Amino acid sequence: MLDALLNMPEAAFTRLTVAIFCTGLIVFMGFIIYRLAKDSKAGKIGTLVLFFVLGLGVFGFIIKTLLTEVLQK
């Protein structure tokens, strides 16, 4: 397995690492939104509003990525 990673083309390695790190960043942003809701004592509805509004940016990024891939093919 290590040999496969060492002989991986640069483009494939870049695609893989960007996907992994963007996923990690999105998960971390979800944690930040959760902590923001918890620390501000937003309640259930406030937490849902925070996740919806702040999560729209993440959703837009995911949609942009998917549309870019679909339109390039």
N, CA, C and O atoms as CSV, one atom per row, in Angstrom:
chain,resi,resn,atom,element,x,y,z
A,1,MET,N,N,0.827,-1.193,0.000
A,1,MET,CA,C,0.000,0.000,0.000
A,1,MET,C,C,0.869,1.254,0.000
A,1,MET,O,O,0.576,2.219,-0.706
A,2,LEU,N,N,1.926,1.236,0.783
A,2,LEU,CA,C,2.825,2.384,0.821
A,2,LEU,C,C,3.475,2.596,-0.534
A,2,LEU,O,O,3.693,3.733,-0.954
A,3,ASP,N,N,3.784,1.501,-1.218
A,3,ASP,CA,C,4.379,1.600,-2.545
A,3,ASP,C,C,3.419,2.262,-3.528
A,3,ASP,O,O,3.845,3.026,-4.394
A,4,ALA,N,N,2.122,1.969,-3.397
A,4,ALA,CA,C,1.122,2.590,-4.274
A,4,ALA,C,C,1.049,4.096,-4.031
A,4,ALA,O,O,0.879,4.866,-4.976
A,5,LEU,N,N,1.177,4.520,-2.780
A,5,LEU,CA,C,1.161,5.955,-2.485
A,5,LEU,C,C,2.415,6.655,-2.990
A,5,LEU,O,O,2.354,7.791,-3.460
A,6,LEU,N,N,3.550,5.973,-2.890
A,6,LEU,CA,C,4.801,6.581,-3.336
A,6,LEU,C,C,4.867,6.707,-4.854
A,6,LEU,O,O,5.512,7.622,-5.366
A,7,ASN,N,N,4.211,5.802,-5.583
A,7,ASN,CA,C,4.241,5.833,-7.042
A,7,ASN,C,C,2.999,6.471,-7.644
A,7,ASN,O,O,2.780,6.374,-8.851
A,8,MET,N,N,2.187,7.120,-6.823
A,8,MET,CA,C,0.963,7.758,-7.294
A,8,MET,C,C,1.304,9.024,-8.073
A,8,MET,O,O,2.172,9.791,-7.657
A,9,PRO,N,N,0.631,9.248,-9.197
A,9,PRO,CA,C,0.865,10.502,-9.931
A,9,PRO,C,C,0.472,11.714,-9.082
A,9,PRO,O,O,-0.383,11.624,-8.201
A,10,GLU,N,N,1.102,12.821,-9.362
A,10,GLU,CA,C,0.873,14.018,-8.557
A,10,GLU,C,C,-0.571,14.496,-8.627
A,10,GLU,O,O,-1.122,14.942,-7.621
A,11,ALA,N,N,-1.186,14.411,-9.792
A,11,ALA,CA,C,-2.573,14.873,-9.938
A,11,ALA,C,C,-3.522,14.030,-9.086
A,11,ALA,O,O,-4.431,14.567,-8.452
A,12,ALA,N,N,-3.315,12.717,-9.069
A,12,ALA,CA,C,-4.167,11.834,-8.270
A,12,ALA,C,C,-3.957,12.097,-6.779
A,12,ALA,O,O,-4.912,12.107,-6.002
A,13,PHE,N,N,-2.703,12.310,-6.387
A,13,PHE,CA,C,-2.403,12.603,-4.981
A,13,PHE,C,C,-3.049,13.918,-4.552
A,13,PHE,O,O,-3.590,14.023,-3.451
A,14,THR,N,N,-2.985,14.916,-5.428
A,14,THR,CA,C,-3.581,16.208,-5.119
A,14,THR,C,C,-5.093,16.088,-4.968
A,14,THR,O,O,-5.663,16.628,-4.019
A,15,ARG,N,N,-5.750,15.385,-5.895
A,15,ARG,CA,C,-7.196,15.187,-5.800
A,15,ARG,C,C,-7.575,14.477,-4.509
A,15,ARG,O,O,-8.541,14.860,-3.849
A,16,LEU,N,N,-6.827,13.453,-4.150
A,16,LEU,CA,C,-7.105,12.678,-2.937
A,16,LEU,C,C,-6.936,13.525,-1.686
A,16,LEU,O,O,-7.806,13.519,-0.815
A,17,THR,N,N,-5.846,14.243,-1.587
A,17,THR,CA,C,-5.606,15.031,-0.380
A,17,THR,C,C,-6.564,16.208,-0.252
A,17,THR,O,O,-6.986,16.545,0.854
A,18,VAL,N,N,-6.912,16.836,-1.376
A,18,VAL,CA,C,-7.870,17.942,-1.317
A,18,VAL,C,C,-9.226,17.420,-0.847
A,18,VAL,O,O,-9.887,18.063,-0.032
A,19,ALA,N,N,-9.642,16.264,-1.351
A,19,ALA,CA,C,-10.923,15.687,-0.927
A,19,ALA,C,C,-10.905,15.362,0.563
A,19,ALA,O,O,-11.876,15.633,1.268
A,20,ILE,N,N,-9.816,14.788,1.042
A,20,ILE,CA,C,-9.717,14.421,2.458
A,20,ILE,C,C,-9.716,15.671,3.342
A,20,ILE,O,O,-10.446,15.736,4.330
A,21,PHE,N,N,-8.903,16.652,2.987
A,21,PHE,CA,C,-8.790,17.842,3.829
A,21,PHE,C,C,-10.036,18.720,3.759
A,21,PHE,O,O,-10.404,19.336,4.758
A,22,CYS,N,N,-10.690,18.790,2.603
A,22,CYS,CA,C,-11.953,19.552,2.527
A,22,CYS,C,C,-13.028,18.884,3.366
A,22,CYS,O,O,-13.807,19.566,4.032
A,23,THR,N,N,-13.078,17.553,3.343
A,23,THR,CA,C,-14.033,16.837,4.180
A,23,THR,C,C,-13.755,17.112,5.658
A,23,THR,O,O,-14.679,17.360,6.433
A,24,GLY,N,N,-12.490,17.066,6.038
A,24,GLY,CA,C,-12.118,17.369,7.423
A,24,GLY,C,C,-12.476,18.794,7.804
A,24,GLY,O,O,-12.921,19.045,8.924
A,25,LEU,N,N,-12.287,19.718,6.894
A,25,LEU,CA,C,-12.627,21.113,7.166
A,25,LEU,C,C,-14.131,21.292,7.334
A,25,LEU,O,O,-14.573,22.046,8.201
A,26,ILE,N,N,-14.915,20.607,6.514
A,26,ILE,CA,C,-16.366,20.698,6.615
A,26,ILE,C,C,-16.847,20.117,7.940
A,26,ILE,O,O,-17.739,20.675,8.579
A,27,VAL,N,N,-16.260,19.001,8.351
A,27,VAL,CA,C,-16.624,18.406,9.648
A,27,VAL,C,C,-16.240,19.353,10.785
A,27,VAL,O,O,-17.008,19.531,11.730
A,28,PHE,N,N,-15.066,19.955,10.699
A,28,PHE,CA,C,-14.628,20.903,11.724
A,28,PHE,C,C,-15.546,22.121,11.780
A,28,PHE,O,O,-15.839,22.627,12.864
A,29,MET,N,N,-16.000,22.594,10.623
A,29,MET,CA,C,-16.927,23.724,10.595
A,29,MET,C,C,-18.259,23.354,11.252
A,29,MET,O,O,-18.879,24.185,11.916
A,30,GLY,N,N,-18.695,22.107,11.066
A,30,GLY,CA,C,-19.897,21.639,11.752
A,30,GLY,C,C,-19.708,21.660,13.260
A,30,GLY,O,O,-20.616,22.041,13.998
A,31,PHE,N,N,-18.528,21.252,13.719
A,31,PHE,CA,C,-18.222,21.302,15.151
A,31,PHE,C,C,-18.227,22.741,15.659
A,31,PHE,O,O,-18.713,23.013,16.757
A,32,ILE,N,N,-17.691,23.655,14.866
A,32,ILE,CA,C,-17.672,25.063,15.261
A,32,ILE,C,C,-19.094,25.605,15.378
A,32,ILE,O,O,-19.404,26.326,16.327
A,33,ILE,N,N,-19.955,25.268,14.429
A,33,ILE,CA,C,-21.351,25.716,14.483
A,33,ILE,C,C,-22.034,25.148,15.722
A,33,ILE,O,O,-22.789,25.848,16.396
A,34,TYR,N,N,-21.767,23.875,16.018
A,34,TYR,CA,C,-22.351,23.255,17.210
A,34,TYR,C,C,-21.900,23.980,18.478
A,34,TYR,O,O,-22.717,24.272,19.352
A,35,ARG,N,N,-20.597,24.271,18.578
A,35,ARG,CA,C,-20.088,24.970,19.763
A,35,ARG,C,C,-20.655,26.378,19.865
A,35,ARG,O,O,-20.941,26.858,20.962
A,36,LEU,N,N,-20.816,27.039,18.728
A,36,LEU,CA,C,-21.403,28.375,18.716
A,36,LEU,C,C,-22.829,28.326,19.249
A,36,LEU,O,O,-23.229,29.179,20.041
A,37,ALA,N,N,-23.591,27.334,18.817
A,37,ALA,CA,C,-24.974,27.202,19.293
A,37,ALA,C,C,-25.009,26.860,20.774
A,37,ALA,O,O,-25.845,27.379,21.514
A,38,LYS,N,N,-24.107,25.991,21.207
A,38,LYS,CA,C,-24.072,25.578,22.610
A,38,LYS,C,C,-23.654,26.731,23.516
A,38,LYS,O,O,-24.283,26.968,24.548
A,39,ASP,N,N,-22.604,27.445,23.140
A,39,ASP,CA,C,-22.098,28.540,23.976
A,39,ASP,C,C,-23.062,29.729,24.037
A,39,ASP,O,O,-23.096,30.453,25.032
A,40,SER,N,N,-23.842,29.929,22.974
A,40,SER,CA,C,-24.788,31.039,22.970
A,40,SER,C,C,-26.150,30.634,23.521
A,40,SER,O,O,-27.068,31.453,23.582
A,41,LYS,N,N,-26.281,29.365,23.926
A,41,LYS,CA,C,-27.536,28.831,24.471
A,41,LYS,C,C,-28.695,29.113,23.518
A,41,LYS,O,O,-29.717,29.679,23.907
A,42,ALA,N,N,-28.515,28.707,22.267
A,42,ALA,CA,C,-29.478,29.017,21.214
A,42,ALA,C,C,-30.750,28.184,21.296
A,42,ALA,O,O,-31.773,28.584,20.740
A,43,GLY,N,N,-30.719,27.063,21.957
A,43,GLY,CA,C,-31.892,26.201,22.003
A,43,GLY,C,C,-31.983,25.350,20.741
A,43,GLY,O,O,-31.111,25.402,19.873
A,44,LYS,N,N,-33.060,24.564,20.658
A,44,LYS,CA,C,-33.186,23.652,19.519
A,44,LYS,C,C,-33.441,24.398,18.213
A,44,LYS,O,O,-32.806,24.116,17.197
A,45,ILE,N,N,-34.360,25.335,18.244
A,45,ILE,CA,C,-34.692,26.062,17.015
A,45,ILE,C,C,-33.522,26.941,16.582
A,45,ILE,O,O,-33.205,27.016,15.395
A,46,GLY,N,N,-32.892,27.593,17.526
A,46,GLY,CA,C,-31.733,28.425,17.205
A,46,GLY,C,C,-30.588,27.615,16.638
A,46,GLY,O,O,-29.897,28.063,15.723
A,47,THR,N,N,-30.382,26.419,17.178
A,47,THR,CA,C,-29.330,25.544,16.659
A,47,THR,C,C,-29.646,25.125,15.229
A,47,THR,O,O,-28.763,25.108,14.372
A,48,LEU,N,N,-30.911,24.788,14.974
A,48,LEU,CA,C,-31.302,24.414,13.616
A,48,LEU,C,C,-31.105,25.581,12.650
A,48,LEU,O,O,-30.652,25.388,11.521
A,49,VAL,N,N,-31.445,26.782,13.093
A,49,VAL,CA,C,-31.270,27.962,12.238
A,49,VAL,C,C,-29.789,28.194,11.960
A,49,VAL,O,O,-29.409,28.476,10.823
A,50,LEU,N,N,-28.955,28.078,12.984
A,50,LEU,CA,C,-27.509,28.252,12.782
A,50,LEU,C,C,-26.959,27.230,11.798
A,50,LEU,O,O,-26.212,27.583,10.886
A,51,PHE,N,N,-27.327,25.959,11.980
A,51,PHE,CA,C,-26.836,24.929,11.071
A,51,PHE,C,C,-27.345,25.166,9.651
A,51,PHE,O,O,-26.610,24.957,8.686
A,52,PHE,N,N,-28.605,25.604,9.518
A,52,PHE,CA,C,-29.156,25.832,8.188
A,52,PHE,C,C,-28.455,27.005,7.504
A,52,PHE,O,O,-27.994,26.882,6.369
A,53,VAL,N,N,-28.378,28.135,8.195
A,53,VAL,CA,C,-27.832,29.343,7.580
A,53,VAL,C,C,-26.332,29.212,7.337
A,53,VAL,O,O,-25.855,29.491,6.237
A,54,LEU,N,N,-25.596,28.792,8.346
A,54,LEU,CA,C,-24.151,28.676,8.172
A,54,LEU,C,C,-23.781,27.464,7.334
A,54,LEU,O,O,-22.729,27.444,6.695
A,55,GLY,N,N,-24.637,26.461,7.334
A,55,GLY,CA,C,-24.377,25.277,6.517
A,55,GLY,C,C,-24.656,25.501,5.043
A,55,GLY,O,O,-24.202,24.719,4.207
A,56,LEU,N,N,-25.400,26.564,4.701
A,56,LEU,CA,C,-25.660,26.856,3.289
A,56,LEU,C,C,-24.365,27.152,2.530
A,56,LEU,O,O,-24.250,26.819,1.350
A,57,GLY,N,N,-23.411,27.764,3.184
A,57,GLY,CA,C,-22.115,28.019,2.538
A,57,GLY,C,C,-21.405,26.729,2.198
A,57,GLY,O,O,-20.837,26.599,1.113
A,58,VAL,N,N,-21.428,25.781,3.105
A,58,VAL,CA,C,-20.812,24.472,2.865
A,58,VAL,C,C,-21.566,23.752,1.752
A,58,VAL,O,O,-20.958,23.157,0.862
A,59,PHE,N,N,-22.893,23.809,1.810
A,59,PHE,CA,C,-23.716,23.175,0.785
A,59,PHE,C,C,-23.426,23.786,-0.587
A,59,PHE,O,O,-23.333,23.061,-1.578
A,60,GLY,N,N,-23.285,25.093,-0.652
A,60,GLY,CA,C,-22.951,25.762,-1.904
A,60,GLY,C,C,-21.606,25.317,-2.444
A,60,GLY,O,O,-21.456,25.128,-3.651
A,61,PHE,N,N,-20.627,25.148,-1.569
A,61,PHE,CA,C,-19.308,24.679,-1.993
A,61,PHE,C,C,-19.395,23.269,-2.565
A,61,PHE,O,O,-18.763,22.971,-3.578
A,62,ILE,N,N,-20.173,22.401,-1.925
A,62,ILE,CA,C,-20.314,21.024,-2.403
A,62,ILE,C,C,-21.028,21.004,-3.747
A,62,ILE,O,O,-20.618,20.281,-4.655
A,63,ILE,N,N,-22.094,21.792,-3.885
A,63,ILE,CA,C,-22.832,21.859,-5.144
A,63,ILE,C,C,-21.939,22.400,-6.259
A,63,ILE,O,O,-21.974,21.894,-7.380
A,64,LYS,N,N,-21.136,23.427,-5.959
A,64,LYS,CA,C,-20.231,23.993,-6.957
A,64,LYS,C,C,-19.242,22.948,-7.440
A,64,LYS,O,O,-18.975,22.847,-8.638
A,65,THR,N,N,-18.704,22.176,-6.523
A,65,THR,CA,C,-17.750,21.131,-6.882
A,65,THR,C,C,-18.406,20.065,-7.754
A,65,THR,O,O,-17.834,19.640,-8.758
A,66,LEU,N,N,-19.604,19.637,-7.369
A,66,LEU,CA,C,-20.301,18.622,-8.158
A,66,LEU,C,C,-20.658,19.138,-9.550
A,66,LEU,O,O,-20.482,18.422,-10.536
A,67,LEU,N,N,-21.156,20.364,-9.642
A,67,LEU,CA,C,-21.506,20.929,-10.943
A,67,LEU,C,C,-20.280,21.086,-11.840
A,67,LEU,O,O,-20.355,20.854,-13.047
A,68,THR,N,N,-19.172,21.474,-11.258
A,68,THR,CA,C,-17.941,21.611,-12.023
A,68,THR,C,C,-17.513,20.272,-12.612
A,68,THR,O,O,-17.115,20.195,-13.774
A,69,GLU,N,N,-17.597,19.220,-11.804
A,69,GLU,CA,C,-17.217,17.891,-12.286
A,69,GLU,C,C,-18.167,17.403,-13.369
A,69,GLU,O,O,-17.726,16.813,-14.355
A,70,VAL,N,N,-19.468,17.639,-13.199
A,70,VAL,CA,C,-20.444,17.180,-14.184
A,70,VAL,C,C,-20.298,17.934,-15.494
A,70,VAL,O,O,-20.360,17.333,-16.566
A,71,LEU,N,N,-20.103,19.251,-15.417
A,71,LEU,CA,C,-20.007,20.047,-16.638
A,71,LEU,C,C,-18.700,19.841,-17.389
A,71,LEU,O,O,-18.645,20.091,-18.593
A,72,GLN,N,N,-17.658,19.399,-16.723
A,72,GLN,CA,C,-16.388,19.144,-17.399
A,72,GLN,C,C,-16.406,17.848,-18.190
A,72,GLN,O,O,-15.570,17.650,-19.072
A,73,LYS,N,N,-17.348,16.963,-17.888
A,73,LYS,CA,C,-17.393,15.687,-18.592
A,73,LYS,C,C,-18.283,15.738,-19.781
A,73,LYS,O,O,-18.430,14.740,-20.486
